[in-house]
C-alpha cells in the first residue's frame, strides 16, 4: 500500500499573532485525515507574538511547532525558514503548503490540492481559488510580467489593452481548474522534489514578486502551475504589509520589481520594462489631465520609480553577486 504523502504546512507571522492563530485553526481542520504537520514561523515580530503563539498552542494542545526566524528577511526568507525546518521527524515532506497568516482554507481545500498534484505529475505547483471573507473573489491567477505588460498596465487605455490582451498580467478569474503562469502565494502547494531542483524562494525579494519568480523558475525547469477552482480559501489580504493604506510606494516594492525584471530579462530588459511603464504612465497622466480622471497610483509613483531605477541601473545585476549565489546554494543544501 502506497503511504500517504507527507505535507509540511508553513504559516508566516509578522505582528498578527491573533490572526495567525485563527488561520492556524482553519489549517488544522483542513489537515484532518492527511499526513500533515503545521509549523508557524514568527518573522522577528518583536511584539510578543512568538511567546503568545507558543502559549496558545500549548494551552490548546495543538500538534503545531512555533519557531522564530531570528531575522526578518521578508516573506520568502521567512517561509524558507519553515520549509528548512522540515517534518518533525527530520525527514523531507513530499509537499510544502504555504498558507498566508490571514488566509482560511475550507476543510477540503488542502486535500483537493494534494489530490490534484498526486494525479497531475506535470504540475509542480497548485494554488487555490481565493475569495474575501465577504465571498467576493480575488484576482490571484496571472501571466508573467513582461515589457509589454508594463505598457498595458500603466497606460490603462482600452485600445492598448485590447492590442496587448495576451500580455495583460491579471487573468480573468478562472471558472475551472487550469494552467496559469503564476499564482498569488496565499494558498500554494508545491512539490518538495521541485524545490530541491529549483531552490527555495529567492531571498533577495523582501516582499512582492517572490512567488512570481518561483513559478517562473518552476516553468523553466519544466513544471506547470495549476489553479484549482474547487479548492477555496478565504483571504483578508494586506494585514501584515499595510498595502491598502500606502500613501507612497515603498522602496522594497521597487527593489523587488527591478530584481524580477533584471533577473528574468537581464538589465536591458529591466530598463525596457521601466521605459514601457513610464511611457504608459505618461499617457495615463495626460488622459487624467484632459479628462479629469481620479488618480490610480500612490502619490509620486512614477517619479519614485524613475529615480529608483536610474540608481539601480548603476548597480550589479541582482542575483549575480557571489553572496546571492552562495545563499542559493545554502538553501538547496538545506532542503
FENZIDA-V177875 format. One record per backbone hydrogen bond with DSSP energy under -0.5 kcal/mol. CO is the residue of the C=O (numbers start at 0). NH is the residue of the N-H. E is the energy in kcal/mol with one decimal. If there is no record, write none. Layout:
((CO:NH:E) (CO:NH:E))
//
This chain:
((4:34:-0.5) (5:93:-2.4) (5:94:-2.2) (6:8:-0.6) (6:36:-2.3) (7:96:-3.3) (8:38:-2.9) (9:98:-2.4) (10:12:-0.5) (10:40:-3.0) (11:100:-0.5) (12:42:-3.2) (15:19:-2.9) (16:20:-2.5) (17:21:-1.7) (18:22:-2.5) (19:23:-2.6) (20:24:-2.0) (21:25:-1.5) (22:26:-2.5) (23:27:-2.6) (24:28:-1.5) (25:29:-2.0) (26:30:-1.4) (27:31:-0.5) (28:31:-0.8) (30:33:-2.3) (33:35:-1.8) (34:6:-2.5) (36:8:-3.5) (37:64:-1.9) (38:10:-2.2) (38:40:-0.5) (39:41:-0.6) (39:66:-2.9) (40:12:-3.3) (40:42:-0.7) (41:43:-1.7) (41:68:-2.7) (47:51:-2.5) (48:52:-2.8) (49:53:-2.3) (50:54:-2.4) (51:55:-2.1) (52:56:-2.7) (53:57:-2.2) (54:58:-2.5) (55:59:-2.4) (56:60:-1.1) (56:61:-1.8) (61:63:-1.9) (62:37:-0.7) (64:39:-3.2) (64:66:-0.5) (66:41:-2.9) (70:72:-1.3) (73:77:-2.3) (74:78:-2.3) (75:79:-2.3) (76:80:-1.5) (77:81:-1.4) (78:82:-2.5) (79:83:-2.8) (80:84:-1.3) (81:85:-0.8) (82:85:-0.9) (86:89:-2.0) (90:86:-1.6) (93:191:-2.5) (94:7:-2.6) (95:97:-0.6) (95:189:-2.9) (96:9:-3.1) (96:98:-0.6) (97:187:-2.3) (98:11:-0.5) (99:102:-1.6) (101:235:-2.3) (103:233:-2.2) (105:108:-2.0) (105:109:-0.5) (107:111:-2.2) (108:112:-1.4) (109:113:-2.6) (110:114:-3.0) (111:115:-1.8) (112:116:-2.2) (113:117:-2.4) (114:118:-1.2) (115:119:-0.8) (119:122:-2.0) (121:223:-2.4) (123:190:-2.3) (124:225:-2.6) (125:188:-3.2) (126:227:-3.0) (128:232:-2.3) (129:137:-3.1) (130:234:-2.7) (131:134:-2.3) (135:131:-3.0) (137:139:-0.8) (139:183:-1.9) (140:170:-2.4) (141:180:-1.3) (141:181:-1.7) (145:149:-1.7) (146:150:-1.5) (147:151:-2.5) (148:152:-2.8) (149:153:-1.9) (150:154:-2.1) (151:155:-1.5) (156:160:-2.7) (157:161:-2.7) (158:162:-2.1) (159:163:-2.3) (161:164:-1.0) (163:166:-2.4) (163:167:-0.7) (164:167:-0.8) (168:142:-2.7) (177:226:-3.3) (179:224:-0.6) (181:141:-2.3) (183:186:-0.7) (185:99:-2.5) (186:127:-1.5) (187:97:-3.0) (188:125:-2.4) (189:95:-2.7) (190:194:-1.7) (191:195:-2.3) (192:196:-1.1) (193:197:-2.8) (194:198:-2.3) (200:202:-0.6) (201:204:-1.4) (203:205:-0.6) (205:74:-2.1) (208:212:-2.4) (209:213:-2.0) (210:214:-2.4) (211:215:-2.0) (212:216:-2.5) (213:217:-2.3) (214:218:-2.5) (215:219:-2.1) (216:220:-1.3) (217:222:-2.8) (218:221:-1.5) (223:123:-2.6) (223:124:-1.6) (224:179:-2.6) (225:126:-2.5) (225:227:-0.5) (226:177:-1.8) (226:228:-0.7) (227:128:-0.8) (229:231:-0.9) (230:128:-2.8) (231:105:-2.4) (232:130:-2.3) (233:103:-3.2) (237:241:-1.6) (241:244:-1.9) (242:245:-1.6) (246:298:-0.7) (249:252:-0.8) (249:253:-1.5) (250:254:-2.7) (251:255:-2.3) (252:256:-2.5) (253:257:-2.3) (254:258:-2.5) (255:259:-2.6) (256:260:-2.3) (257:261:-2.6) (258:262:-2.2) (259:263:-2.7) (260:264:-2.7) (261:265:-1.3) (264:268:-0.8) (265:269:-2.2) (266:270:-2.4) (267:271:-2.3) (268:272:-2.3) (269:273:-2.0) (270:274:-2.5) (271:275:-2.6) (272:276:-2.2) (273:277:-2.8) (274:278:-2.3) (275:279:-2.6) (276:280:-3.2) (277:281:-2.4) (278:282:-2.0) (279:283:-2.3) (280:284:-2.2) (281:285:-1.9) (282:286:-2.2) (283:287:-2.3) (284:288:-2.0) (285:289:-2.3) (286:290:-3.4) (287:291:-1.7) (297:300:-1.7) (299:303:-2.9) (300:304:-2.4) (301:305:-2.5) (302:306:-2.4) (303:307:-2.5) (304:308:-2.8) (305:309:-2.2) (306:310:-1.6) (307:311:-2.3) (308:312:-1.8) (310:313:-1.2) (311:314:-1.4) (316:319:-1.8) (316:320:-0.6) (320:323:-0.6) (320:324:-1.9) (321:325:-2.7) (322:326:-1.9) (323:327:-2.1) (324:328:-2.2) (325:329:-2.4) (326:330:-2.3) (327:331:-2.4) (328:332:-2.2) (329:333:-1.2) (330:333:-0.6) (331:334:-1.0))
//
